[in-house]
């Protein structure tokens, strides 16, 4: 639902995610909001960014209509490359993927993601679908971004299980010591704000708060002690061109790509 500013919290997340895409990036897109983020970036500031999809597709422009899944005909039509999933994942293994997007059930202050289970391993409270390509993205892509609704049960001090590793225990050099090839998470984008990480990794800090929200609200809904980065700025609202690009890929009910 749109607020009185004329955009939804999810649309702001899409705009922020799109700004993480640089021109000429090879982006491992994923489903739902990242598909919209790629469309926004490609139609605004990153005309040479290419989108890579786990089903085995590479595109140099967004699909022209709504996608229910990444394998829908509008995503296949006009693709630069339609191949096997193994070939797409091989590009990542070669270190050629600049940016990946990953979602999850939990993320912690060191950027580790959980999509395996919540609770004790012997008697989990919730069983989750598992890694899929998430661990590959976290380990192999040059940088990656997490998109998540901002809830205390999701932004936790430590995840129940590390499915997709961020900066591990937060100690300097953790990723390199454990043989992880990519640089690690660049940002956590939520419905309340944006967290970033110090150069080289460590604990997430609050970089910006979305319009209409406050620091005490972010702190109350986060499972670790939130440390702002100096004077926390306000997240820039979606521009008219960003909104136009993402809304072109919404279905007739106003539901964003991927439901």
VENJOPE-V591566 format. One record per helix or strand of 2 or more residues. SS is the DSSP state (hx for helix, st for strand). FROM is the first residue (numbers start at 1). LEN is the number of residues. Records with the same first field share a line. If there is no record, write none. Layout:
SS->FROM-LEN + FROM-LEN
This chain:
hx->9-11 + 33-11 + 73-4 + 85-9 + 134-7 + 174-4 + 215-6 + 240-8
st->26-3 + 50-4 + 57-3 + 81-2 + 99-4 + 106-3 + 113-2 + 117-3 + 124-4 + 143-6 + 155-2 + 185-6 + 193-5 + 204-6 + 228-7
